[in-house]
Amino acid sequence: MAYQVLYRTYRPSRFSEVVGQEYIVKTLVNAIRNDKIAHAYLFAGPRGTGKTSIAKLFAKAINCPNFHGEACDGCPNCKAYLEGNHPDIIELDAASNNGVDDIREIIEQVPYAPLLGRYKVYIIDEVHMLSTQAFNALLKTLEEPPAHVIFILATTDPQKVIPTVLSRCQRYNFSKISVFEIKKRMMEILDREKIPYEEKAAEELSRMAEGGMRDALSLLEQCLSYNSNELRLEDVEHIFGLTSTAEEVDLYLKIHDHKISDVIARMREIYAAGADTKRLAVDLLEIVKDVLIYSDQGKEKLLTRITAAEAQTIINEVPASVLFGDIAKLEELIARERQSQNFLVYLELCLIKMSEDGESPKESITRETKEVRKPETVKEETPAETRTEIRENKEEAPAPDPEMQIIDTDMDYLLSLLLNANRDLKISDQIIYNKLDLYAYEPEKRKFYQLLIGTELFASNKDAIIISGSRPQADSINTLSANKDLYRFVNKEFGIDKMIFAIDPDKKRTLIEMYKRVPAEQRKNPAPVLVEKYNIEEKREPTKEEKLKELFGDVLKVEE
């Protein structure tokens, strides 16, 4: 038998083997159990996240007469699917069959009944590649297909699918698979193949895959081609030009020793060893992120790149303000990567900027002592009047932007909001809250998805919603500018006229303890709370009469 690559060998053959898309699998399984199968589905998401695999499993499951959470794999339908020759499961690659004639061929076959199963299933992969004429030819059939036909459209770029097609499909947004889940699946495969491995090596490959299981298994196969006896971190670093975490931490600490020549010399050593410069920049950004997370609550389990000891070392050496500055510089550098032919130059310039910023007073004094000093003379005392005048003439620091200030919410006020909360309102808002995934791929609204991803709805009343998240995330949501934008977004998209307040885990615990101490009678009949909301009146276009009045108001007054 011909050799088959890992991602094909270990493609999920059952719903239980799918990694990272639990809510999609559960929804589809329930639809089959309750016999509520839609006529058209759209699976959208990044590459290698399971869109085509789940489409095939769904096609197999709906045609299996013995389905009980999983297809039986023993009936004629299942056997035909497993052998790859089921007559009623038709796959079309829209990347290479994107013309109107290809779609017309499907439309001509649609009226015919299925040969073996209950449904005839058409899986159109990379559907966004279809031409406009092909989309228009498909519209009517997609809207009202025969009862025995189901369409499953898969795409990595849903923005290119025309709205009239989107509106006819039940849409599922596939998310990137977490590093933990990819690593777990990779280690299961290595165990099955009886190949020894270092867990750190599997973790590094999982991180490099950037959320795609197929990419992860392709990277793993490349490593096993180099060394088929064992998966080692040393081999992974050598093959893909990676730098060890210890070396990266050492480089970052050198940067903030403010010795530019040492930093550049070390950087060129790393580059000469074959390091990927873009990957190094991303790794440094992850290190800074880990340090900031650890400095907030000191939880080691939240670290993804470095150890607690390494994080603490950096915290002791580098102020928080400098860390935030480094994030901005590294983000700007990474964004420039595609435009630059020699990325190493920009990386070195970025490291120099990072080294110069946040220089400690101690280093400044050291530099001054290196300068040639003039013979010491007796210094004249500056008169008191002159000192006062100098202080008065000093340039005042710019006032902070009020829009960037964080809304400081009193705990007693939050308690009053919680007492007025309603379970039914929370359930109603939770349904809408769960729709956030819909905006993951919409450029104009993605910022709200990113702002709220990872938070949870804690309580809801008729005028306010309380959500909980990490401290940095809560601060971001409570920033006056972001909070206003979020209020307008929720009001416009979902018709919810409620203020949104975010709390961190510490505030959440305190709030729960305060709530427990409130007498039962007061909980049943809480005092009403006044919630001041933002003014979101949209600017309307002035009428013709108003425009004339604005332009010729003085003339009109004279005529009157």
C-alpha positions in Angstrom: 0.0 0.0 0.0 1.3 3.5 -0.9 2.5 5.7 2.0 -0.1 8.1 3.3 0.8 11.4 5.0 -0.1 11.8 8.7 -2.9 14.4 8.2 -4.7 12.0 5.9 -4.0 8.9 8.0 -5.4 10.6 11.1 -8.2 12.6 9.5 -11.2 12.2 11.9 -13.4 9.2 11.1 -15.9 9.9 13.9 -17.3 13.0 15.5 -15.5 12.1 18.8 -12.1 12.4 17.0 -12.7 16.1 15.9 -10.5 18.5 17.8 -11.4 22.0 18.9 -14.8 22.4 17.3 -17.0 20.9 20.1 -19.9 23.3 19.8 -20.2 22.8 16.1 -20.1 19.0 16.4 -22.7 19.1 19.2 -25.1 21.3 17.2 -24.9 19.1 14.1 -25.4 15.9 16.1 -28.4 17.3 17.8 -29.8 18.4 14.4 -29.5 14.8 13.2 -31.1 13.4 16.4 -34.0 15.8 16.2 -34.4 15.4 12.4 -33.9 19.2 12.0 -31.4 19.1 9.1 -31.1 22.3 7.1 -30.9 22.3 3.3 -27.7 24.4 3.1 -24.7 25.0 5.5 -21.7 27.3 5.3 -18.6 26.2 7.2 -16.2 29.2 7.5 -12.9 29.5 9.2 -9.1 29.3 8.9 -7.3 26.5 7.0 -6.8 23.1 8.7 -9.5 23.6 11.4 -11.7 20.7 10.3 -14.3 22.2 7.8 -14.0 19.5 5.1 -13.6 16.7 7.7 -16.8 17.7 9.6 -18.6 18.1 6.3 -17.8 14.5 5.3 -18.6 13.1 8.7 -22.0 15.0 8.7 -22.7 13.6 5.2 -21.9 10.1 6.4 -24.0 10.5 9.6 -27.2 11.8 8.0 -27.2 8.8 5.6 -26.6 6.2 8.3 -29.8 4.4 9.4 -28.3 3.4 12.7 -27.1 6.8 13.9 -26.9 7.2 17.7 -24.5 10.1 18.2 -22.1 8.4 15.8 -22.4 6.6 12.5 -22.4 2.8 12.9 -19.6 2.2 10.3 -21.2 -1.2 9.6 -24.2 -0.4 7.3 -23.8 -0.3 3.4 -23.9 3.6 3.5 -21.0 3.8 6.1 -19.0 1.1 4.2 -19.3 3.0 0.9 -18.2 6.2 2.6 -15.2 4.5 4.3 -14.2 3.0 0.9 -14.4 6.5 -0.7 -17.0 5.6 -3.3 -20.4 6.7 -1.8 -22.5 7.7 -4.8 -24.6 10.2 -2.9 -21.7 12.3 -1.4 -20.3 14.5 -4.1 -17.3 16.8 -3.6 -16.5 19.7 -5.7 -13.3 21.8 -5.5 -14.4 25.3 -6.4 -10.8 26.5 -6.7 -10.4 24.5 -10.0 -14.1 24.1 -10.9 -15.4 27.6 -10.5 -17.2 28.3 -13.8 -20.9 28.5 -14.4 -20.9 25.3 -16.5 -19.6 23.3 -13.4 -22.5 24.6 -11.3 -25.0 23.9 -14.1 -23.8 20.3 -14.2 -24.7 20.0 -10.4 -28.1 21.7 -11.0 -28.9 19.1 -13.7 -28.2 16.2 -11.3 -30.0 17.7 -8.3 -33.6 16.4 -9.2 -32.5 12.7 -9.3 -33.1 10.7 -6.1 -30.1 9.4 -4.1 -28.9 5.9 -5.1 -27.9 4.5 -1.8 -28.6 6.8 1.1 -31.4 9.1 2.4 -29.8 12.3 1.2 -27.6 13.4 -1.7 -25.0 15.7 -0.2 -22.9 18.2 -2.3 -19.7 19.5 -0.5 -18.3 22.5 -2.3 -14.9 23.3 -1.0 -13.3 26.8 -1.2 -16.7 28.1 -2.4 -15.5 31.7 -2.4 -13.5 30.9 -5.6 -16.8 30.5 -7.6 -17.3 33.2 -10.2 -20.2 35.7 -9.8 -22.1 33.9 -12.7 -21.6 30.5 -11.0 -23.0 32.0 -7.7 -26.0 33.4 -9.4 -26.7 30.1 -11.2 -26.6 28.3 -7.8 -28.9 30.7 -6.0 -32.4 29.3 -6.9 -31.3 25.7 -6.3 -29.7 26.7 -3.0 -32.8 28.4 -1.8 -35.3 25.7 -2.6 -33.5 22.4 -3.3 -35.4 19.1 -3.4 -36.0 17.5 0.0 -33.3 14.8 -0.6 -30.5 17.4 -1.4 -28.2 19.1 1.1 -25.5 21.6 0.2 -22.4 22.1 2.5 -20.2 25.1 1.4 -16.7 25.4 3.0 -14.6 28.5 2.8 -11.6 30.2 4.3 -12.8 33.6 3.1 -16.5 34.2 3.8 -16.3 37.9 2.9 -15.9 36.9 -0.8 -19.2 34.8 -0.7 -22.0 37.0 -2.1 -24.6 38.1 0.6 -27.5 36.4 -1.3 -25.7 33.0 -0.8 -24.8 33.7 2.8 -28.5 34.5 3.7 -29.6 31.1 2.4 -27.2 29.1 4.5 -26.9 28.1 8.2 -23.5 29.4 9.0 -20.9 27.8 11.4 -17.7 29.7 12.2 -14.7 27.4 12.8 -12.2 28.8 15.3 -8.4 28.2 15.4 -7.5 25.2 17.5 -5.7 26.0 20.7 -2.0 25.0 21.3 -3.1 22.7 24.1 -5.5 20.7 22.0 -3.1 20.5 19.0 -0.4 19.3 21.3 -2.6 16.7 23.0 -3.7 15.3 19.6 -0.1 15.3 18.4 1.0 13.3 21.4 -1.8 10.8 20.9 -0.6 10.2 17.3 3.0 9.8 18.4 1.9 7.3 21.1 0.0 5.3 18.4 3.1 5.4 16.1 5.2 4.3 19.1 7.6 7.2 18.6 9.3 8.7 21.7 9.0 12.5 22.0 9.8 15.5 24.1 6.7 17.3 25.2 8.4 20.7 24.6 9.0 19.7 21.0 5.3 18.9 20.5 4.4 22.2 22.1 6.7 24.2 19.9 5.3 22.5 16.7 1.7 23.2 18.0 2.5 26.9 18.4 4.1 27.1 15.0 0.9 25.6 13.4 -1.0 28.8 14.4 -4.3 27.0 15.1 -4.3 24.6 12.1 -4.3 20.8 12.9 -3.3 19.9 9.3 -0.4 22.3 9.4 0.7 20.8 12.8 0.8 17.3 11.4 2.6 18.4 8.3 5.3 20.0 10.5 5.5 16.9 12.6 6.0 14.7 9.5 8.8 17.0 8.4 10.5 16.5 11.7 10.0 12.7 11.6 11.5 12.6 8.1 14.7 14.2 9.6 14.7 11.9 12.7 12.3 9.0 12.5 13.4 7.5 15.9 12.4 10.4 18.2 10.9 13.9 18.2 13.3 16.2 20.0 13.1 20.0 20.7 16.7 20.4 19.4 15.7 18.9 16.0 12.6 21.2 15.8 14.8 24.3 16.5 17.4 23.2 14.0 14.9 22.3 11.1 12.8 25.5 11.4 15.5 28.0 12.4 14.1 28.6 15.9 15.8 30.1 18.9 15.4 28.4 22.3 13.3 30.2 24.9 16.3 30.6 27.2 18.3 32.3 24.5 15.4 34.6 23.7 15.0 35.6 27.4 18.7 36.2 27.6 18.5 38.4 24.5 15.6 40.4 26.0 17.5 41.0 29.2 20.6 42.1 27.3 18.4 44.6 25.4 17.5 46.3 28.8 21.1 46.3 30.0 21.4 49.2 27.5 24.5 47.8 25.8 23.7 48.1 22.2 26.9 46.6 20.8 26.3 43.4 22.9 22.7 43.2 21.7 23.6 43.5 18.0 26.5 41.0 18.4 24.2 38.4 20.1 21.4 39.1 17.5 23.9 38.4 14.6 25.1 35.2 16.3 21.5 34.0 16.5 20.9 35.0 12.8 24.1 33.2 11.7 22.9 30.0 13.4 19.9 30.1 11.0 17.2 31.7 13.1 13.9 32.9 11.5 13.9 36.6 12.2 10.1 37.0 12.0 9.6 34.1 14.3 12.1 35.6 16.8 10.2 38.9 16.8 6.9 37.1 17.5 8.6 35.1 20.3 9.9 38.3 21.9 6.3 39.7 21.7 5.0 36.5 23.4 7.6 36.8 26.1 6.6 40.4 26.9 2.9 39.3 26.9 3.7 36.5 29.4 5.6 38.8 31.7 2.6 41.3 31.8 0.1 38.5 32.5 2.3 37.1 35.2 2.9 40.5 36.8 -0.9 41.0 37.1 -1.9 37.9 39.1 1.2 35.7 39.4 -0.5 32.7 37.9 2.0 30.3 36.3 -0.6 28.3 34.5 -1.4 31.3 32.2 2.1 31.4 30.9 2.6 30.0 27.4 6.2 30.8 26.5 8.3 31.2 29.5 8.6 29.8 33.1 7.5 31.7 36.2 11.2 32.1 37.2 12.0 33.7 33.9 9.0 36.0 34.1 10.0 37.1 37.6 13.6 37.8 36.5 12.3 40.2 33.7 9.8 41.8 36.1 12.7 42.6 38.5 14.8 44.1 35.7 12.3 45.9 33.4 9.6 48.4 34.5 6.0 47.8 33.3 5.9 51.1 31.3 8.9 49.8 29.3 7.2 46.5 28.7 4.2 48.2 27.2 6.5 50.3 25.0 8.2 47.2 23.8 4.9 45.7 22.8 4.1 48.7 20.6 7.6 48.5 18.9 7.4 44.8 18.2 3.9 45.0 16.9 5.0 47.8 14.5 8.0 45.7 13.4 5.9 42.5 12.7 3.4 44.6 10.7 6.3 45.8 8.5 7.6 42.3 7.8 5.7 41.8 4.5 6.9 45.1 3.1 10.6 44.7 3.9 13.2 42.7 1.8 15.8 42.7 4.6 13.9 42.1 7.8 17.0 41.7 9.8 17.9 45.4 9.5 14.4 46.4 10.9 14.7 43.9 13.7 18.1 45.3 14.7 16.7 48.9 14.6 13.8 47.8 16.7 16.1 46.2 19.3 18.2 49.4 19.4 15.0 51.5 20.1 14.0 49.1 22.8 17.5 49.3 24.3 17.5 53.1 24.4 14.0 53.5 25.9 13.4 53.3 29.6 17.1 53.8 30.5 17.6 53.6 34.2 19.0 56.5 36.3 21.9 54.2 37.3 22.9 53.7 33.6 22.6 57.5 32.9 25.0 58.2 35.8 27.4 55.5 34.4 27.4 57.2 31.0 28.1 60.6 32.5 31.1 59.3 34.4 32.6 58.0 31.1 32.6 61.6 29.7 35.8 63.8 30.0 35.2 66.0 33.1 36.3 69.6 33.5 38.3 70.6 36.6 35.9 70.9 39.5 35.2 74.5 40.5 33.2 75.9 43.4 29.5 76.0 42.3 27.6 79.1 42.9 24.4 78.7 44.8 21.4 79.4 42.7 19.3 82.1 44.3 15.9 81.0 45.7 14.0 83.4 43.4 15.7 81.9 40.3 14.9 78.4 41.4 11.3 79.3 41.8 11.2 80.9 38.4 12.8 77.8 36.7 10.1 75.6 38.3 7.3 77.9 37.1 8.7 78.0 33.5 9.0 74.2 33.3 6.8 72.8 30.5 3.7 71.3 31.9 3.0 67.6 31.2 0.1 67.2 28.7 -3.2 66.5 30.3 -4.4 62.9 29.9 -7.0 62.2 27.2 -10.4 61.9 29.0 -11.6 59.4 26.4 -8.8 57.0 27.5 -9.6 57.2 31.2 -10.9 54.0 32.9 -14.4 54.1 34.3 -14.0 53.5 38.1 -17.1 51.7 39.2 -17.9 51.7 42.9 -18.4 48.2 44.4 -21.7 49.3 46.2 -23.0 50.5 42.8 -22.1 47.1 41.2 -23.8 45.3 44.1 -27.0 47.4 43.5 -26.9 46.4 39.8 -26.4 42.7 40.8 -29.4 42.9 43.2 -31.6 44.1 40.3 -30.3 41.4 38.0 -32.8 38.9 36.5 -32.1 35.3 35.5 -34.5 35.5 32.5 -32.8 38.6 31.2 -29.4 37.0 31.6 -30.5 33.9 29.5 -31.9 36.3 26.8 -28.7 38.3 26.7 -26.5 35.2 26.8 -28.1 34.0 23.6 -27.0 37.2 21.9 -23.7 37.2 23.7 -23.0 33.8 22.1 -23.3 35.3 18.6 -20.0 37.2 19.0 -18.3 34.5 16.9 -20.2 35.8 13.9 -18.0 38.9 14.0 -14.7 37.1 14.1 -14.1 37.6 10.4 -15.9 41.0 9.8 -13.1 43.6 9.6 -15.2 46.6 10.8 -16.7 44.7 13.8 -13.9 42.3 14.6 -12.5 44.7 17.3 -15.6 44.1 19.4 -15.1 40.3 19.1 -11.5 40.8 20.2 -12.5 43.1 23.0 -14.9 40.5 24.5 -13.4 37.2 23.5 -12.6 35.2 26.7 -15.0 37.1 28.9 -18.2 35.8 30.4 -21.6 37.3 31.1 -21.9 37.5 34.9 -25.3 39.3 35.5 -27.9 41.3 33.6 -30.8 43.6 34.5 -33.0 45.9 32.4 -30.4 48.7 32.2 -27.0 47.1 32.6 -24.9 44.1 31.9 -21.9 43.0 34.1 -19.2 40.8 32.4 -16.1 39.4 33.9 -12.6 38.9 32.4 -9.0 39.3 33.2 -7.8 42.6 34.8 -6.2 44.0 31.6 -9.3 43.0 29.6 -11.7 44.6 32.1 -9.6 47.8 32.0 -9.8 47.9 28.2 -13.6 47.4 28.2 -14.0 50.1 30.9 -12.0 52.7 29.0 -14.5 55.5 28.3 -13.8 55.5 24.5 -14.1 51.6 24.1 -17.1 51.5 26.4 -19.0 54.1 24.4 -18.2 52.2 21.1 -19.3 48.9 22.6 -22.5 50.4 23.9 -23.3 51.8 20.4 -22.4 48.5 18.7 -24.6 46.4 21.0 -27.5 48.9 20.7 -27.2 49.0 16.9 -26.6 45.3 16.2 -28.9 43.7 18.7 -31.3 46.5 19.9 -30.0 46.2 23.5 -30.1 49.5 25.3 -27.9 48.6 28.3 -24.7 49.9 29.9 -21.8 47.4 30.0 -19.5 47.1 33.0 -16.5 44.8 33.2 -15.0 43.3 36.4 -11.8 41.3 37.0 -11.8 38.0 39.0 -10.9 39.8 42.3 -13.8 42.2 42.0 -16.1 39.3 41.0 -15.2 37.4 44.2 -15.7 40.5 46.3 -19.0 41.1 44.7 -20.2 37.6 45.3 -19.2 37.8 49.0 -21.0 41.1 49.3 -24.1 39.6 47.7 -24.1 36.7 50.1 -24.2 39.1 53.1 -27.3 40.9 51.8 -30.5 39.8 53.7 -32.9 37.6 51.8 -35.7 40.1 52.0 -33.5 42.8 50.5 -32.6 40.5 47.7 -36.3 39.9 46.9 -37.1 43.6 46.9 -34.0 45.5 46.0 -34.0 49.3 45.8 -34.2 50.5 42.2 -30.9 51.7 40.7 -30.5 54.6 38.3 -28.2 53.8 35.3 -27.0 56.8 33.3 -26.6 55.8 29.6 -24.6 57.4 26.8 -26.2 59.7 24.3 -26.1 57.7 21.0 -28.2 60.0 18.8 -27.0 59.6 15.3 -26.2 62.8 13.3 -28.9 63.2 10.7 -28.4 64.9 7.3 -29.9 68.5 7.5 -33.0 69.2 5.2 -32.8 71.5 2.3 -34.7 74.2 4.2 -32.2 73.9 7.1 -29.2 74.1 4.7 -30.7 77.3 3.0 -31.3 78.8 6.4 -27.7 78.1 7.4 -26.3 79.6 4.2 -28.6 82.6 3.8 -30.0 83.1 7.3 -28.9 86.8 7.5 -30.5 87.5 4.1 -33.8 85.9 5.1 -33.9 87.9 8.3 -33.5 91.2 6.3 -36.3 90.2 3.9 -38.6 89.4 6.8 
